């Protein structure tokens, strides 16, 4: 049986150090829904 090792799948984008156009972020969210990713972390400021 093919099951993931963890109960969640996710992706993080660091927009404080890299610029991502809004269209790219929306396309990334669409792709995450295709693979049923459940976590999205957006880092907006550099600490």
C-alpha positions as CSV (number, residue, x, y, z in Angstrom):
1,X,0.0,0.0,0.0
2,X,1.3,3.4,-1.0
3,X,0.9,5.8,2.0
4,X,2.8,9.0,3.0
5,X,5.2,8.8,5.9
6,X,3.5,11.8,7.5
7,X,-0.2,12.7,7.9
8,X,0.4,16.1,6.2
9,X,2.1,17.4,3.1
10,X,3.1,21.0,2.8
11,X,5.2,23.8,1.3
12,X,6.7,27.0,2.6
13,X,7.5,30.2,0.7
14,X,9.9,32.8,2.1
15,X,8.8,36.1,0.5
16,X,11.0,38.2,2.8
17,X,14.1,37.0,1.0
18,X,12.7,36.2,-2.4
19,X,10.2,38.0,-4.6
20,X,7.3,35.9,-5.9
21,X,4.7,37.5,-8.2
22,X,1.1,37.0,-7.1
23,X,0.4,34.8,-10.2
24,X,3.2,32.5,-9.1
25,X,1.9,32.1,-5.6
26,X,-1.6,31.4,-6.9
27,X,-0.2,28.8,-9.4
28,X,1.7,27.2,-6.5
29,X,-1.5,27.0,-4.4
30,X,-3.3,25.4,-7.3
31,X,-0.5,22.8,-7.7
32,X,-0.7,22.1,-4.0
33,X,-4.4,21.3,-4.3
34,X,-3.7,18.9,-7.2
35,X,-1.3,16.8,-4.9
36,X,-3.6,17.3,-1.9
37,X,-1.1,19.3,0.2
38,X,-2.6,20.4,3.4
39,X,-0.1,22.9,4.9
40,X,1.0,26.3,3.4
41,X,3.4,28.5,5.3
42,X,4.1,32.0,4.0
43,X,7.0,33.8,5.7
44,X,6.4,37.5,5.1
45,X,9.1,39.2,7.3
46,X,12.7,38.6,8.1
47,X,13.3,38.3,11.9
